[in-house]
Amino acid sequence: MHANPVTSRKASMRTRLLLIAAAAAVAAVAGTVGHARASSSAVCSPASEHLVTSGQLTIGTDNPAYPPWYGGTPAKGSKWKVSDPTSGKGYESAVAYAIATQLGFSRSQVKWVYEPFNKAFAPGSKSFDFDINQISYTPARAKVVSFSVSYYDVNQAIVVVKGTKIASVRSVAGLRSFKLGAQLGTTSYQFIKSVLKPSQQPAVFPQNAGAVEALKNKQIDGLVVDLPTAFYVTAVQVPNSKILGQFENHGKVTDHFGVILEKGNPLTSCVNKAITALRGNGTLKRLQLQWLAKANGAPILK
């Protein structure tokens, strides 16, 4: 039986059209994937349109910036007090520059800006690309800003003045009758309220410097801060003070510090990759040993 020539030509044409359409579809998908990869790469590059300033990584933190998180002596006339974030000294300054390097920025392409602690995780647009300032992850904060993965897992601690009544306490239950204090908006304050549950209303201060002064003047019996900060308080800020103890993390999720970005900023995934790489290659551990070496050995209060 012989095939109809007209029918054969039509079938052949349909086949060619289908092949052309399929090839076009494959090309389109390949182009889309390629564009997605290029876009992802662009997000992480120094020329990214998602940066506050193209070609520059703008990093926010509080002022004063305290050791052991920041170090270096501010130059005469500098806007920075106590420590100089641009020095690369102190754990958070060192981590920030390590993240910048992972993202492809040179040291000269990094700019530091002052951002008050509470404002950093408030809703709205940001004047920084990311902020690094001992800000603990909480679900409430994560609703209005984007958090990176952890760059430091932290325990809370309590500082007291030697020779006071609270200085002889050895348990969490023993703390409940005392006046405790912490900085406003911190997980230290939340820890007092939800875990320590003192019988007296805890004192709250806009900045940690005010809380430190209150402990120094014995307006509060105990100051709750993260453990590394507690070592700085006892070594420099409050004479004749000591770390009474540290507390185990409570709940399923360890209390940890994360880098803050404007909500939905595509740069978040790049920062996460950078921090994950720094954890994987041992950089975070090395920097912790270098700058936070004292943050161990404090007794655990239960």
C-alpha positions, 0 to 999 in steps of 0.5 A: 500500500503506497502512502499519500504524498500530500499526507506524508508531506503534512506529517513531515511538516508537523514533525518539523514544527514540533521539533522547532517548538520543543527546541524553542521551549528548551532554549527558553528554559535554559535561558530562564535558568541562566538568567536566574543563575546570573541574577543570583550571582549579581545579588551577591556581587559588589555591584548588586542593585540590592546594596544601599550603595553599589560597590560598597557594603554598608554595615550597621552597629550601635555606638558605643560598640563594646568589647569583646564584640568590637575593639581598637581605639577610636582615632581623635575626632572619630564618631565612634566611642569606646571601640572602633568597628573599622579596626577589624578587632573584636569578634563582631568586627572580625566576623563582619569583615570575614563575611564581606570577604566571602561576598567579594568586597575588599576592606576598603569597600566596607563602610560602617554606620551607626544604628541604635540597637532597637532601631536595627530590628524595627520595621521599615527601610534600612540605611545599612546592608546588614547590621551586626550587634548581638541581636538574638533571633526571635520569631517576633523580630523575624516578622519585620526584618530578615535574620541570617543564620547564627554566627554565635550561639550564646548563653545568658549570664548574671553579673553582681557586685561582690559582697552583696547578698545576691553574690552568695546565691547558687541557684535560679530559685535563689535569684527570684527575690532580687531586683534584676535589670537588663537593656530594653528590647534584649533577649536578656530582658525576656530571659528575666521575665520568662525564665528567672521570673523574679518577684520584683518587676525587673528594671529596664534601660534604653542602653546597656550603659545605663544598666551597668551604671545601675549595678555599679550604684547598687540600684539593681542587684544583678545585671543579666547580659550575654556571657561574653559581655558579662566578662567585659562588664566585670573586667572594665565597667563595674569594679569589684563585680563578678559573674555569678553564673551563666544559664543553660539555653531553654527551649528547642532553639538555642539562643543565637545572634544573627545578622539583620537585613531589611525584610525580604532583602535578596542579599540575605541568602548570600550572607547565609552562604557566607556565614555557613562557609565561615562556620564550615572552614573553621573561621568562626571558631578561630575568631571565637577563640581569639576574641571570646576566649574568656567566655567559658568556665563560668558556673551554670546556675540551675 
